[in-house]
Amino acid sequence: MLREVALKTHNALSRAKVDYFLIGKVASSCWGMPAATANIDIVIVAKEKEMDELLQELKKEGFDFNYDKVKSKLLDKLPAKLNYKEGYSIDLRVASYTIDLEALKRAVKLKIFNKEWKIAPPEEIIIYKLASAKPSDWEDIKGILKNEALDLDWVRMEYLTKTLAREYKADFIERFEELKDFYEKLKSHYS
């Protein structure tokens, strides 16, 4: 079913010509450990006209949502859930933070379900997950950190953490220190 949701979402994004990138569990699975999910998290870059086109295309693809409510949330830069069926959904959010613009510039194109998708880089995914910091987010972060093929830019992640903390008006610095401590322990464990 996630494949169906992904393909329908990809179709709508392509027809509406909306720039975007994936975050969330789908994106973190690309950089770390594969994990099951019933949701695709997408950050879009769109003005009101493009947003309207995208929402119309998503309706045509079978997504179930209150058009006015979703549009209002997106215009207010809040995340909006669009349900599909059997508990599957997508979460849309309009790019509004520096980390969003950085992720868009550095997004990597990867194939998922035989379609090319723009995926946020691993550093940005880690910081998005760090900001949320639910137990499942920490597991996703750990999965990325365990990927020895990645050469993570810790200076960049610290910059993104501080910038997001300032813009979001929340203190994530302590979480970032926990992240660095965990990574050091992980490195020493595998050395």
Buried (B, 14 or more C-beta within 10 A) or exposed (E): EBEBBBBBBBBBBEBBEBBBBBBBBBBBBBBBEEEEBEBBBBBBBBEEEBBBBBBBBBBEBEBEBEEEEBBEBBEEEEEBEBBBEEEBBBBBBBBBBBBBEBBBEBBBEBEBEEBEBBBBBBBBBBBBBBBEBEEBBBBBBBBBBBEEEBEBEEEBBBBBBBBBBEEEEEEBEEBBEEBEEBBEEEEEEEE
